[in-house]
Amino acid sequence: MRGKHRSRTIESIRREAEQLVSEGVKELLLISQDTTYFGMDRWTEGRGPRAQVTSARGENLIDLLEALSSVKGDFWIRLLYTHPAHWSDELISAIARLPKVARYVDMPLQHVEEGMLKDMRRETSEAHLRDLVSRLRAGIPGLAIRTTFIVGFPGETDAQFDTLLGFIQSAKFDRMGVFTYSQESGSRASKMEGQISASTKKSRYRKAMAAQQKVATERAASFVGKKLRVLVDTPETARTEADAPDVDGKVLLQKPLTPGEFAEVTITGHKIYDLIA
């Protein structure tokens, strides 16, 4: 995506949501280049790359979530592609008190080691990321966090990768993806010194995903025997509140259910990323 952020009006989004829900839609996905920046492009001050969501400066994501939550009907509102620099305690509290907003946050972190964050121009810090993950989980009971990381960015040392790997193991993200850095012609990073070999990038990718698979398996096992509310996608598959379409896990149904409806199921087993009900 290129160009400056341009927020749609809340009313236009609300009208679209009303139409979708009236047609039977059960899930609204909010996605943009940076969903947490919604409304900030209209602020007259304090809207820099590290500005946090606040009602004190003008229209923001909280206002949008409240407007969508007022739409009549039974549906989920799912936040995708949020930026860690913009999260605030006010936004965390809003999500916790709005029942239609899924207990799910998609927040690409890309890395956690301080030097790498600076090289990637992530506008955040290691201390902030570690603290934010803790505040999110403490402030929103039952929250599932999805994130993505990049390994093999130019200049990434073994020690810096080990810091990332340790973070993956300790933070225990509910959903996680890993990408290897791809050298794009003409980009700033493509001209940086310390380009990482393909074999090293592949090795780091495998180590990161192996660590996450262990976390995912333990998490899936913890749901066996529990009852969960799911949204049925096909007669044989559904998703929990912790699963966005296409990118996350599924619930594999042993008995067919009606697509497009919510249902309560009992989890009887699991795979690495999927549950069986």
Helices and strands as residue ranges (DSSP letters): H 10-22, E 27-30, G 35-37, G 40-42, H 61-69, E 76-79, G 84-86, H 89-97, E 101-106, H 114-119, H 126-139, E 144-151, H 158-171, E 175-180, G 189-191, H 198-221, E 227-234, E 237-240, E 251-252, E 262-266, E 269-270, E 275-276
